[in-house]
Amino acid sequence: MEKTIRIGTRESQLAVWQATLAQKLLLQNGFKSELKFIKSDGDIDLVTPLYEIGVQGVFTKTLDAALLSGQIDIAVHSMKDVPTQLAKGIVQAAVLKRASYKDLLVYKNEALATNNSQFSILNSQLLIATSSIRRKAQWLNRYPNTEIENLRGNVNTRLKKLNESNWDGAIFAAAGLERINLRPKNSIELDWMLPAPAQGAIMIICKEEDDFSKQACSFFNDESTALCTKIERDFLRKLLGGCSTPISALAEIEKDEVHFKGNICSVNGSEKIEIEKTISVKNAATLGADAAKEIIKKGADKLIQALQHAR
């Protein structure tokens, strides 16, 4: 009897969309599968800011446990939510082709759309919502007069909270809204904001010894996305960061070269250290780690120490 691959997923609309995409890709390559719904700790606590509840793995550890206990065969995640160090016994089976890596500002204050410039917003007393410490730090670095409100929940919940609030706007990942056709017309891309490492990419994981699932997923692994996200996550790992730290990274391939940008900010946005590097694809295996070493020499180690002491 042919094996049916059990796909573990959270219950949010976006998570189900991602799992269904994996199911379609499996079917296109001749593999049967079914969805198994599992609630994560990150879905249960929608009040506490992510950086206060040990965010690293908060959306993935429940699925990791289900995978290791044999309840499911693969799990599908937004890659930016996955810890850079996978749980023992779990491996990356595939990385899907990346969607938009950008952050969006969904605005209620029309001035943010018509006057989206450093000068005009600098002098405005804004109220912006996000639960991401990275987005908060980069926004405050550019617009220090802003007050930041915590915003938790899946994308549907966050959009609803925004509509019912007195906030001027809220920041979302473009890919999350666009994948489920929820990007509002009153939104603009924040081209100046560097994304979280691996933002816009989807990772599929399985047990290390599960050769059947690894082989099935290998058919739709996107090598370019896998390389770029590895570089970004290596940068994050070398800086001892997780998705609860204000560390940003983006690697893009153009012709035969990888262009990398990374930064680290203080939580209040008062300091930002940046790095840019370009290298040939064939020599890019250690680019993320090398960039991290260089940014540490520029003073990033002091910001990292301050972040660790603040916890």
Secondary structure, 3 states (H helix, E strand, C coil): CCCEEEEEECCCHHHHHHHHHHHHHHHHCCCEEEEEECCCHHHHCCCCCHHHCCCCCCCCHHHHHHHHCCCCCEEEEEHHHCCCCCCCCEEEEEECCCCCCCEEEEECCCHHHHCCCHHHHHCCCCEEECCCHHHHHHHHHHCCCCEEECCCCCHHHHHHHHHCCCCCEEEEEHHHHHHCCCCCCCEEECCCCCCCCCCCCEEEEEECCCHHHHHHHHCCCCHHHHHHHHHHHHHHHHCCCCCCCCEEEEEEEECCEEEEEEEEECCCCCCEEEEEEEEEHHHCCCHHHHHHHHHHHHHHHHHHHHHHHHC
